[in-house]
Amino acid sequence: MTAKVFVSQARALLEPHRDSATAVKMARYMKDHFPFLGLPRPVYQPLTKPWIAALRPQAEEALLLDIAQRLWKLPEREYQYLAGDLLDRYSKRLTPASLPTLRTLLTTKSWWDSVDQITGRVVGPLVLAHPAALRPMMDTWSQEPDFWLRRAALIHQLAYGPHTDAQRLFAYCEHNLADPEFFIRKAIGWALREHAKRDPASVRAFVESHPNLSPLSRREALKHLGDSVGSRGPTLASQIHTRVRAPSTLKL
């Protein structure tokens, strides 16, 4: 089947379950940046998992990227989540040639939910699988004018564990220290906090040697090291384990 047919099937699956009242709440949670069908994950996931699984025999890179781009053009946010879930499921079938398309997804209809999902579930694993080809691209992204690409560069290593390139992580943080953008400052703190789980001394040293690090980044970086300035109540950081699994992040 063609990408057009697969997308038509997806719409036929989801549209009958549209819930206008829930859609309003979900859109409000996302600052009304996007319309929603109104499908929280307990409704969305059972509908979409079989659809994603049915693609397996045909799940080649070109078709996957075509479907994802078609889903991205649909207005309701659940279709962007579905594109992310599809690429996540078949991420091992992607090659470095997919990065330009992923870049387009990151810079179109951008908000933290889609950027973090595509980065954490797709871009990160792809870079880890092809470091020689793609790490230089992350170097470029870390200094792009579009702050969503810089956020992607900052957080793409979050799940790398011992494979984290610490030199790049700290360099990317340094490139972005002066940016007042909330989502960049949050990303710096998040990246440093994750790395601190493995190398607390280096993170503490980085924080201490960069007095121009924003209070937000500093607080997040030191959050689990016993010397942070403390939390100021619920923040986006409280959702770090769920934010890339939209739409379960949309707490109603």
C-alpha positions as CSV (number, residue, x, y, z in Angstrom):
1,M,0.0,0.0,0.0
2,T,1.0,3.6,-0.5
3,A,1.7,6.2,2.2
4,K,-1.6,7.9,1.2
5,V,-3.6,4.8,1.9
6,F,-1.9,4.2,5.2
7,V,-2.7,7.7,6.3
8,S,-6.3,7.4,5.2
9,Q,-6.5,4.3,7.3
10,A,-5.1,6.2,10.3
11,R,-7.7,8.9,9.9
12,A,-10.5,6.4,9.6
13,L,-9.3,4.8,12.8
14,L,-9.1,7.9,14.9
15,E,-11.7,10.3,13.6
16,P,-14.8,8.3,14.9
17,H,-13.4,8.7,18.4
18,R,-13.1,12.5,18.3
19,D,-14.1,14.0,21.7
20,S,-14.6,17.7,21.5
21,A,-14.7,18.4,25.2
22,T,-11.5,16.5,25.8
23,A,-9.9,18.1,22.8
24,V,-10.4,21.5,24.3
25,K,-8.7,20.5,27.6
26,M,-5.8,18.9,25.7
27,A,-5.3,22.0,23.5
28,R,-5.4,24.2,26.6
29,Y,-2.7,22.2,28.2
30,M,-0.6,22.8,25.1
31,K,-1.2,26.5,25.3
32,D,-3.7,26.3,22.4
33,H,-0.9,25.9,19.9
34,F,-2.6,23.0,18.1
35,P,-6.1,21.5,17.7
36,F,-6.7,18.0,19.0
37,L,-9.0,15.1,18.3
38,G,-9.3,14.7,22.0
39,L,-7.8,11.2,22.4
40,P,-5.8,10.6,25.6
41,R,-3.5,7.7,25.5
42,P,-5.9,5.1,26.9
43,V,-8.0,5.7,23.9
44,Y,-5.3,6.5,21.4
45,Q,-2.9,3.7,22.0
46,P,-5.2,0.6,21.5
47,L,-6.3,2.2,18.2
48,T,-2.9,3.0,16.8
49,K,-0.8,0.0,17.9
50,P,-2.3,-2.4,15.4
51,W,-2.1,0.1,12.7
52,I,1.7,0.6,13.4
53,A,2.2,-3.2,13.6
54,A,0.4,-3.7,10.3
55,L,3.1,-1.6,8.5
56,R,5.9,-4.0,9.5
57,P,6.1,-5.9,6.1
58,Q,6.4,-2.6,4.2
59,A,8.2,-0.5,6.8
60,E,11.1,0.7,4.6
61,E,12.7,4.1,5.2
62,A,11.2,5.9,2.2
63,L,7.6,4.8,3.1
64,L,8.0,5.5,6.8
65,L,9.2,9.1,6.1
66,D,6.5,9.7,3.5
67,I,3.8,8.6,6.0
68,A,5.3,10.7,8.8
69,Q,5.4,13.8,6.6
70,R,1.8,13.3,5.5
71,L,0.7,12.8,9.1
72,W,2.6,15.9,10.1
73,K,0.5,18.0,7.6
74,L,-2.8,17.0,9.3
75,P,-4.1,19.6,11.7
76,E,-4.8,17.6,14.8
77,R,-1.9,17.0,17.2
78,E,-2.5,13.3,17.6
79,Y,-1.4,12.8,14.0
80,Q,2.0,14.2,14.8
81,Y,2.2,11.9,17.8
82,L,1.3,9.0,15.6
83,A,4.2,10.0,13.2
84,G,6.5,10.0,16.1
85,D,5.3,6.6,17.4
86,L,5.7,5.2,13.9
87,L,9.2,6.4,13.5
88,D,10.0,5.2,17.0
89,R,8.7,1.7,16.4
90,Y,10.8,1.3,13.2
91,S,13.7,3.5,14.1
92,K,16.2,0.8,13.4
93,R,15.2,0.9,9.7
94,L,16.2,4.5,9.4
95,T,19.6,5.6,8.0
96,P,21.5,8.9,8.1
97,A,19.7,9.8,4.9
98,S,16.6,10.3,7.0
99,L,18.0,13.2,9.1
100,P,16.9,16.0,6.7
101,T,13.3,14.8,7.0
102,L,13.6,14.5,10.8
103,R,15.0,18.1,10.8
104,T,11.9,19.2,8.9
105,L,9.6,17.5,11.4
106,L,11.5,19.2,14.3
107,T,11.2,22.6,12.8
108,T,7.6,22.3,11.7
109,K,4.7,22.7,14.2
110,S,7.4,22.8,16.8
111,W,6.7,22.5,20.5
112,W,8.3,20.6,23.3
113,D,6.1,17.6,22.9
114,S,6.9,16.8,19.3
115,V,10.6,18.0,19.5
116,D,11.3,15.8,22.6
117,Q,9.5,12.8,21.2
118,I,11.3,12.9,17.8
119,T,14.6,13.7,19.4
120,G,14.5,11.2,22.2
121,R,12.9,8.3,20.3
122,V,14.3,8.7,16.8
123,V,17.2,11.2,16.4
124,G,19.0,10.1,19.5
125,P,19.1,6.4,18.6
126,L,20.0,7.3,15.0
127,V,23.0,9.4,16.0
128,L,24.2,6.7,18.4
129,A,24.0,4.1,15.6
130,H,25.8,6.3,13.1
131,P,28.1,8.6,15.1
132,A,30.7,9.3,12.5
133,A,28.1,10.5,10.0
134,L,25.7,12.3,12.4
135,R,27.6,13.7,15.3
136,P,29.0,16.5,13.1
137,M,25.3,17.3,12.3
138,M,24.5,17.6,16.0
139,D,27.5,20.0,16.3
140,T,25.8,22.1,13.6
141,W,22.4,21.9,15.2
142,S,23.8,23.0,18.6
143,Q,24.4,26.5,17.0
144,E,21.5,26.8,14.7
145,P,19.3,30.0,14.8
146,D,16.2,27.8,15.4
147,F,16.3,27.1,19.1
148,W,14.3,23.8,18.7
149,L,17.2,22.3,16.8
150,R,19.6,23.5,19.5
151,R,17.3,21.9,22.1
152,A,17.4,18.7,20.1
153,A,21.2,18.8,20.0
154,L,21.3,19.3,23.8
155,I,19.0,16.5,24.7
156,H,19.6,13.9,22.0
157,Q,22.1,12.0,24.3
158,L,19.8,11.7,27.3
159,A,19.4,7.9,27.0
160,Y,23.0,7.3,26.0
161,G,24.3,6.4,29.5
162,P,28.0,5.3,29.3
163,H,28.0,6.2,25.6
164,T,27.5,9.9,26.2
165,D,30.0,12.1,24.5
166,A,30.6,14.4,27.5
167,Q,32.9,16.7,25.6
168,R,30.1,17.5,23.1
169,L,27.5,17.7,25.8
170,F,29.5,20.4,27.7
171,A,30.3,22.2,24.4
172,Y,26.7,22.4,23.4
173,C,25.8,23.8,26.8
174,E,28.5,26.4,26.5
175,H,27.2,27.4,23.0
176,N,23.8,28.1,24.5
177,L,24.5,29.6,27.9
178,A,23.6,33.1,27.0
179,D,20.2,32.2,25.4
180,P,17.3,33.4,27.5
181,E,14.9,31.0,25.9
182,F,13.2,28.9,28.6
183,F,13.3,25.7,26.6
184,I,17.0,26.0,26.0
185,R,17.8,26.7,29.6
186,K,15.6,23.8,30.7
187,A,17.4,21.6,28.1
188,I,20.8,22.5,29.4
189,G,19.8,21.7,33.0
190,W,18.1,18.4,31.9
191,A,21.2,17.3,29.9
192,L,23.5,18.1,32.8
193,R,21.3,16.4,35.3
194,E,21.2,13.2,33.4
195,H,24.9,13.2,32.9
196,A,25.3,13.8,36.6
197,K,23.9,10.4,37.3
198,R,27.0,8.9,35.8
199,D,29.6,11.6,36.4
200,P,28.5,14.0,39.2
201,A,32.0,15.5,39.6
202,S,32.3,16.7,36.1
203,V,28.8,18.3,36.1
204,R,29.5,20.0,39.4
205,A,32.8,21.3,38.0
206,F,31.1,22.6,34.9
207,V,28.4,24.4,36.9
208,E,31.0,25.9,39.3
209,S,33.2,27.1,36.4
210,H,30.3,28.8,34.5
211,P,28.9,31.5,36.8
212,N,26.9,32.8,33.8
213,L,24.8,29.6,33.8
214,S,21.2,30.6,34.3
215,P,19.6,29.9,37.7
216,L,17.1,27.6,36.0
217,S,19.9,25.5,34.3
218,R,21.9,25.5,37.5
219,R,19.0,24.3,39.6
220,E,18.1,21.5,37.3
221,A,21.8,20.4,36.8
222,L,22.3,20.1,40.6
223,K,18.9,18.8,41.4
224,H,20.0,15.3,42.5
225,L,23.5,16.2,43.8
226,G,22.4,17.5,47.1
227,D,23.5,21.1,46.5
228,S,20.7,22.5,44.3
229,V,18.9,25.7,45.3
230,G,15.7,23.7,45.4
231,S,12.6,23.4,43.3
232,R,10.1,26.2,42.8
233,G,7.2,23.8,42.5
234,P,5.9,21.7,39.6
235,T,7.7,22.3,36.4
236,L,8.1,20.6,33.0
237,A,11.0,18.7,34.5
238,S,8.5,16.7,36.6
239,Q,7.4,15.1,33.3
240,I,10.8,14.0,31.9
241,H,9.8,10.3,31.9
242,T,6.6,10.9,30.0
243,R,7.1,13.9,27.9
244,V,8.4,12.0,24.9
245,R,5.4,9.6,25.1
246,A,2.7,12.0,24.0
247,P,-0.2,12.1,24.3
248,S,0.0,10.5,27.8
249,T,1.7,13.7,28.9
250,L,-1.6,15.6,28.5
251,K,-2.9,15.3,32.0
252,L,-6.6,16.0,32.0
